[in-house]
Amino acid sequence: MTDYIWQFGIDWNATEPTGVSYLRGGLSTKDDTASDGFVPSPGTEPVMVGDTVTFRLCDVTSTGSCVASIPYFKIFTLPAVKDQPADIDPWSSSPLVSPLQPELRKEEPPLRATVFGSTSCSWTSVPVAVANHPGRRFLLTVNVQAIGADGITRFFRLDPEMVVGANA
């Protein structure tokens, strides 16, 4: 079993004309020898049954803190296996508001983002465990609504980049 932190970087200055900006993303694994306890994963890691994932949103705007709050953070799943039903939850039982909408806690002081470096603010979810659904794998998409210090609301998205679930 491996503990992961999937970190997302919100860059308030990187807006797209479509109205939805893209999140930067990076996966880290637990390593007690690292200064902050996690090291960036060198590439795509297979996140398997029994592994845990903690989600962390970080303000990585180069001009300082621009994100005031995160009112909406939701994980959408798609089947990653042909003919797999779409209505199965990839997470096992955990203390979440909703398995696909984990509650975020603002970190004071902000936690360092292993994959981005220093951040001006950060929000972290409780860890969730990958459920045992033999032969089923899931693609994850993340949608975030952020409110800036200026009161403007922006939407950010990370398209399917992580696959979780059984490898069989």
C-alpha positions in Angstrom: 0.0 0.0 0.0 1.2 3.4 -1.0 0.2 6.9 0.3 0.0 9.5 -2.5 -0.7 13.2 -2.5 -2.1 14.4 -5.8 -1.3 18.1 -5.9 -3.0 20.7 -8.1 -1.6 24.1 -8.8 -4.0 27.0 -9.4 -2.3 29.8 -11.3 -4.6 32.8 -11.2 -2.7 34.5 -14.0 -3.1 31.6 -16.4 -6.6 32.1 -17.6 -8.1 30.6 -20.8 -10.4 32.5 -23.2 -13.0 29.6 -22.8 -13.6 30.5 -19.2 -12.1 27.3 -17.8 -8.4 27.3 -16.9 -6.3 24.2 -16.5 -4.8 23.0 -13.2 -1.2 22.0 -13.0 -1.0 18.5 -11.5 1.6 16.3 -9.9 1.6 13.1 -7.9 3.9 12.6 -4.9 4.5 9.5 -2.8 5.2 9.2 0.9 8.9 9.1 1.8 9.8 9.6 5.4 13.4 10.6 4.4 12.2 13.7 2.5 12.0 17.1 4.3 8.2 17.3 3.9 7.6 13.6 3.9 6.8 13.3 0.2 8.8 13.1 -3.0 7.5 13.8 -6.6 6.7 10.7 -8.6 9.1 10.4 -11.6 6.2 9.6 -14.0 2.9 7.9 -14.1 2.4 5.6 -11.1 -0.1 2.8 -11.0 -2.5 3.8 -8.1 -3.8 0.4 -7.0 -6.4 -1.1 -4.6 -5.6 -0.2 -1.0 -3.5 2.8 -1.9 -4.6 6.1 -0.5 -4.8 9.5 -2.2 -4.9 12.9 -0.5 -5.8 15.8 -2.7 -4.1 19.1 -2.2 -4.9 22.4 -4.0 -2.2 25.0 -4.0 -2.1 28.7 -5.1 1.0 28.8 -7.3 0.4 32.2 -8.8 3.8 33.9 -9.2 2.5 37.3 -8.0 1.5 36.1 -4.6 -1.7 34.9 -3.0 -4.7 35.3 -5.3 -7.0 32.5 -4.3 -9.2 33.4 -1.3 -11.4 30.3 -1.1 -12.3 27.0 -2.8 -16.1 26.6 -2.6 -16.3 23.6 -5.0 -13.9 20.7 -5.6 -15.3 17.6 -7.3 -13.8 14.5 -8.8 -15.5 12.9 -11.8 -14.9 9.4 -12.8 -15.0 7.6 -16.2 -14.5 3.9 -16.9 -11.0 3.1 -18.0 -12.0 -0.4 -19.1 -14.1 -1.2 -22.1 -17.7 -2.1 -21.2 -17.2 -1.2 -17.5 -20.3 0.3 -15.8 -20.0 4.0 -15.2 -21.9 4.1 -11.9 -19.3 2.4 -9.6 -17.5 4.5 -7.0 -13.7 4.0 -7.1 -13.2 4.8 -3.4 -13.7 2.6 -0.4 -15.6 3.8 2.6 -14.1 6.9 4.0 -15.2 9.9 6.1 -16.0 12.2 3.2 -18.9 14.6 2.6 -19.3 12.7 -0.7 -16.8 10.1 -2.1 -16.4 12.3 -5.1 -16.4 15.6 -3.4 -14.0 15.5 -0.5 -14.1 18.3 2.1 -11.1 20.5 1.9 -9.3 22.1 4.9 -7.3 25.3 4.5 -3.8 24.8 5.8 -2.4 27.4 8.1 0.4 28.0 7.5 0.3 26.8 3.9 1.9 23.5 3.2 4.8 23.3 0.7 3.8 21.6 -2.5 6.3 18.9 -3.3 5.8 19.2 -7.0 5.6 23.1 -7.2 7.7 24.4 -4.3 6.5 27.2 -2.1 2.9 28.2 -2.3 1.0 31.2 -0.9 -1.9 29.0 0.4 -3.1 25.4 0.3 -6.1 23.2 0.9 -6.0 19.5 1.7 -8.6 16.7 1.7 -8.7 13.7 4.0 -7.0 10.6 2.5 -9.3 8.3 0.5 -8.5 4.7 -0.3 -8.9 3.0 -3.7 -11.7 0.4 -3.5 -11.4 -3.2 -4.6 -13.4 -3.6 -7.8 -11.7 -6.5 -9.6 -11.0 -5.7 -13.3 -12.2 -2.2 -13.0 -10.2 1.0 -13.4 -11.2 4.6 -13.4 -10.0 7.8 -15.1 -10.3 10.8 -12.8 -11.2 14.4 -13.8 -11.1 17.2 -11.3 -13.2 20.4 -11.4 -12.5 23.3 -9.1 -14.2 26.6 -8.5 -12.0 29.2 -6.9 -12.8 32.7 -5.6 -10.0 35.2 -5.8 -9.0 37.8 -3.4 -10.6 40.3 -5.9 -14.0 38.5 -5.5 -13.9 37.0 -9.0 -14.9 33.4 -9.5 -12.9 31.2 -11.8 -13.2 27.6 -12.9 -10.2 25.2 -13.2 -10.1 21.7 -14.6 -7.7 18.8 -14.8 -8.7 16.3 -17.6 -8.4 12.6 -17.0 -4.8 12.0 -16.0 -4.9 9.5 -13.2 -6.1 5.9 -13.4 -7.0 4.2 -10.2 -8.2 0.7 -9.5 -7.4 -2.9 -10.1 -4.7 -3.8 -12.6 -6.4 -7.0 -13.7 
